[in-house]
Amino acid sequence: MATEAQIAKSKKKPKFSSRKTRRCFRCGRKRGYMRAFDLCRICFRELASRGEIPGITKSSW
């Protein structure tokens, strides 16, 4: 979990656009982030396995 200060800092507009830090909106994690879902890999997996993300199903072959 990211601290509140880290989350607040990442929400501020950076001086340069390349310094933008994208974070998971649920937990604030910045590593393993998926832009398409605005989630980190851990939160994505939790929500997908519960069926809360429309169009995503657990693969099995």
N, C-alpha and C positions, 0 to 999 in steps of 0.2 A: 504494500500500500504506500502510495506517495503521501507526503505530508501536505497539509493545507497550504503551506508557504510555497512548495514546489508547484502545486496546481495553480495557485494564484499567479505565480511568476510566469507560467506557460500561457496563461490567458491574456497577459499584457501584450500589446503590439510591440514586436521587436524592432530594433533600429534597422536591421537588414532582413529581407524576407527569407534568406537562407537559414536564419537562426530560429525559425519557427519550430516549436516542439509540439508534436501532436501527441495527445494522451487519450487513453481510454476514458470514456465519460462515466463508467461505473466505478472503476477502482483507481484511476489516475496513472496507471502503468504506461511507460513510454516505449518500452521494448516489446517487440512482437505485436506491433500495432497494425491493424488492417483498416485502410482508409475507407474501403467500400462500406464497412459496417460501423466505423467509429468505435471499434472495440479492440481490446488486446486478445491474444490467442486463447488465454485462459477463460476469460468471460465469454468469448465467442463459443468455445466448446461447451461451457455450462449451459448457455441459452439454446444452442443448437440441439443438444441432447434432450433438453426438455421440450423442444418443438416450439420455442417462442420466437424464432426468427423465420418469417415466412419464406418459403421457397428453398429452405435448407433441410436436407435429410441426411441422416447418418448413412454412410456408404457401407455396403457389405457385398462381397463377391466370393 
